[in-house]
Amino acid sequence: MTGLQVVWFLLVGVLFCGYAVLDGFDLGAGLWHLRLSDEKQRRMLLGSIGPFWDGNEVWLLTAGGALFAAFPEAYATVFSAFYLALTLAVLCLVFRAVALEFRHHVESVSWKRFWDFSFGVGSSLFALLLGVALGNVVRGLPLDGTHTYTGGFFDLLNPYSLAVGVYVLVTLWLHGAAWLAWRTEGELRERARAWMAKTWWLAAALFVLLSVWSVAAGVAGNFRSTPVLWLIPVASAVSLGLARAFSVKGRDRAAFFSSALSIVLQIGTAGASLFPNLVPALGEAGHSLTISEAASSQGTLTVMLVLAILGMPIVIGYTVWSYRKLGGVAEHAY
């Protein structure tokens, strides 16, 4: 394994972290959308994510593209295993996008209800599918000696992966509530704080459950051999606790960033458990797809790294600028 391959393992992880934090809050907001019956509050909720949601999804496309270019064999293995699930996930994204753009074009109540339902269900199902996919990758997939997926669709719906899916769903509920508490006002802000208070306990309970389950299932092998890695999930737990503490004190911005940090550290925990594999094999460790086996040539990785060094500062700078320029409390309906 070369240093360049490790760098790209980290860079792909950074891109997925960016997506989880940024699109995570508008997925979470979508989960709460169906809990609102007041049209003004629904439009204020949409107004808080309206300037950002489409730009946030670019991070997912970039992460997928980077995975394809840097680790093509891992891309092929994972996407072939999740083919049906990914098709469903794409449909969820399509319905979310169309719902956001179409609901305000016609004043018909039934029209708005249909698109509100599409937005809420699309957001919820997509978050669940992301979690199930993550759970399967961390747990391991049934692979043969050529790194070909040998299971079926229902093999992906195992208890551990479903539990991770539910946890991701709840985590994004929490993250979305933190965003709404920070970026809305009035009754909606108070409701978001109440949602966050209730959801936090469920997220914390699932965090503990999955931590114990992961150790018992042998997923945490790297943490046993390298104890310093335990600092990552411990820091994630502390960040999750700070999100609750800041929310109670009405420090909504700090609560949101604590939630974001917790998500980043949880993805870091998953990455630490995988290394040096990209796709662990279930039951057959020798069939696991490692970073070095999945990586593109050194020349390709070098060219990509140069492009990343040139392009990433622009992307990050533009993202920060857009949030500062278009940010603030969503006082107006979308």
N, C-alpha and C positions, 0 to 999 in steps of 0.2 A: 504494500500500500504506500502510495507516494503522498507527500505533503499537499500537492495540488488536489489530489482526490479528496483528502480530508477537508481542505478549504471549501471545495464545492459541496461536500456533505453539509458543512456548516452554513454555507450561503443559501442552499435550498431550504434548510431549516429556518433561516431568517425570513425568507420570503413567505413561508407558511405561517410563521409567527405574525408577520405584518398583516396577512389576510385574516387570521383568526381574531386579532385585536380590532381591526378596522371594520371588516364586514361582520364580525361577530356582534357588534353592538346594534347594527341595523337588522340582522337576523333576530336578535333578542327583542328589539322593538316590535318586529313583526309578530313575535310570539304573544306579546301583550296586546296587540291591536284588537284582537277579537274580544278582549275583556272590557273594551270601552263601548258604551252605547251612545254616548253624546257625540254628535257629528263634529262639533267644534274641537273637542279633545282629540278625536281621531285625526282630524286634519292638522292639528298642532303636532301630533306624534309624527305624522308623515312629513310635516315641515321641518322637523328636527333632523331627519335623515335625507330629505330630498336632495340637497346639494351634493351629497357625498356617496350615496349608495352605489351608483354606477362606477365611479372611480375606485371604490373599495374592491369591487369584483375584479378589477384589472390585476390585483395582487394574486388572485387565484390563477388567472391565465398565465401570469408571469412565472409563478411557482411551477405550474404544470409544464410550461415550456422549458424552464431550466432543468426540471427533472428529466424531460425527454432528451434534451441535448447533452446533459452531463452524465446521465445514467440511463441510457436507452434500454438496456436489458431489464432494469428494475421497472421502468415505465411500462414495458411490454408485459411483464409478469403481473404487475398490480392491476393494470387496466384490463387485461384479459380475465383476471379473477373477478373483478368487480363490474364486468360489462353491463349486466342488467341493472345493477344498483346505480351505476353511473348514468345510464340512460334515464332512469327515474329521477336522479338528481338534476340532470340537465332540464328535464320537464319542470321540476320545481322552480329552478332559476328562471325559466321562461315565464311561468305563470306569475312569479313575484314581480318581474320586470314589467310585464304587460299590465298587471294590476296597479302598480304604482303610477303608470302613465295614463291609464284609461279611465280610472274610477271617477275623475273629476270632469270628464268631458260630457257626461250626460247626467241630468239631475234626477233620473228615475231612481226610486228607492231600491227596487229589485236589482237594478244594474249595480248600484253601489254595494249592496249586500253580497252579490256574486263576487265582485272583485275584492271586497274586504275578506271574504272567506278564502279566496284564492291566495291572497297575500299572506294571511295568517297560517293557513295549512301548508302552503309552499315553504314558508320560512321554517315552520316546525319540522316538517318532514326532511327538509334538506339538512338541518342541524342534526337530526337523529341519524341520517345516513352518513354524515361526516364522522360522527362518533363511532358508529358501527365499523366503518372502514378503518379508522384509527385503531380500534380494539383488535380487529383481525390482524393488522400489520404487526402490532406489538406482541400479540399472542403467538403469531406464526400461522402460515398457510400451508396446506398440504401440497408439497412440491415434489416432483420427481427429480432424477439426476440431471435433467436438462433445464431445471428451474421452470418447468411448465406446471401450471395449476392443475391439480387432479381432482379437486372437489367440485361440488355443485353449488347452486345458489343458496340452498337451505343450509349448507355447511357454514355459510357466513353468519347465519342467525344463531350462533351459539350463545350460551348464557353470559360468558365473560364479555363478548363484544356487544351484546345487547345492553349490558350494564354500563359499559363505557359510552354507548350511544345515549342512554338516558342521562348519564352524568354530563355529557357535552351539552345536551339539550337544556338541562337545569343551569349549567354554568353560563350559557348564553342568555337564558332568562335573567339571571343575576346581572350579567354585563349590560344587557339592554335596559334593565331597570335603572342601573347606575347612570347610564347615558341620559335617560329621560329625566332623572332627578336633577342632573346637571344642566341639561339643555332645554328644559321647558319651565313653565311657571304656573302658579296658581294651583287649582285643584289637581291637575294632572301631575304636577311635581310632587304633591303630597301623596297621591296614589302610588307614584313610582317609588317613593321612599318606603311606603308600606309594603309594596311588592318585594322590594329588595330585602326588607327585614324578614319576611316570611320565607323567601326563597333561599336566603343565606343558610338557614338551618338545614334545609334539605341538601344543599350543595356540600356543606361541611360533613354531613353524615355520609353522603356518597363518596366523598374524598377519602374518609377513613376506611370505609368498606372496601373500596377499590385498592387502596394501599395495602391492606391486609391480604386481599385476594391475590394481588399481583405477586406478593412475596410467596404466598402459599403455592401459587401456580408455577413458580420458577421463572417468572418474567424478570425478576430483579437480580439475576445472576451477576451482572456487572457491578451492582451495588455491594454485593457480598465481597467480591474480589477487590473492589476499590471503594472503601468506606467513605472517602471524602465526597463521593457523588451524592451521598445522602443529604448534603447541604442544599442540593437543588430542590427536592420535594419539600424539605423543611422550610426553605425560603418561600416556596409557593404557598405553604400552609400559613406562614406568617403574613404574607401579602393578602391572602384571603381573609384572615382575621382583621387586618388593618382596614380592608374595604368595609367591613361591618362597623368597626369602631368609628371611622370617619363619617359614615352615613348617619350613625346615631347622633353625632355632633353637628350634623347639617353641613359638613364639608364635602359637598357632592363631587366637586372636581377631584379632590384627593381620593375619594372613594372609587371613582371611575378609574383613575390611573393605578390604584392598588389592584383593582379587578383585572386590569390589562396586564399588569406585571405578573399576577398569579397565573394567567393564561399562558404567557410567554414561558414562565418557569415550568409549567406542566408539559408544554411541548418539549422543552429542554429535557425534562425527565424522561419522556418517551424516546427522544433521540439518544440519551445516555444509555437507556436499556437496550436499544437496537445495536449500537456500535460494537464491532465493526461490520455488522450486517446491515443491509438495507431491507431485505425481506427474509426474515427467519423462516426456516422450514419447520413445520409442526411434526414432532416425533422423529425427524431425521435431520440431525444437526448438520450432517455432511452435505445435505442438499440446500442449505441456506445460501442465499445470494448475497455475497459480500460487496462492500464498496469497491474493492479493486476489480472484482469480476464484472460488475455492472458498469464501470466507468468507461467513458469515451477515451480516445487516444490523448496522450499528453499534449499534442499540438492543438487539438480541438479545445481542451480544457484551458490551455494558455490563451488562445484567441478569445474564448468566452470570458475569461477573467479580465482581460484588457477592456473588453466591451462593458463588463459589469462595473469596473472601476470608473469608466467614463460616464456610464449611464445612471448608476444608482444614486450618486449625489444629486443629479437633476430630478430624478423621481422623488427622492425623499424631500428635497427642497420644495418641489412643487406641491407635494402633499401637505407639508407643514404650512406653506403659504396659503393654500386653499382653505385649510381648517381655520387659520387665523383670519383670513379675509371674509369667509362665509360663515364663520362661527358665531357664537353668542347665543343668547336665549331665543328659542323659537317662539316669538311673540305672534307671528302671523300664520294663518292656515296655509296649507299647501294646495 
